[in-house]
Amino acid sequence: MLTPNKHKLLFKLWLEYQGEPLIGKGGAEILETIKEVESISKAAKKAGMSYRYVWNYLAKLEKRLGEPVVKTFKGGSKGGG
């Protein structure tokens, strides 16, 4: 019999698009954080990622899907996050 102290049940979940992996745990977390804080810049900082990395990740998703993944607009007094 399996005992909780000696055995763990682990799994990975990801989203596929046209038979190829599209979004895994990290991607889902960054999208959820963007939704929560309503800012790519703040979400990147909260996740410990660079803004550029997150921006490029979103661009890659949008290119594969052929449509925007997040709604963007210029923010702040000078147009930044």
Buried (B, 14 or more C-beta within 10 A) or exposed (E): EEEEEEEEEEEEEEEEEEEEEBBEEEBEBBBEBBEEBEBBBBBBBBBEBEBEEBBEBBEEBEEEEEEEBBEEEEBEEEEEB
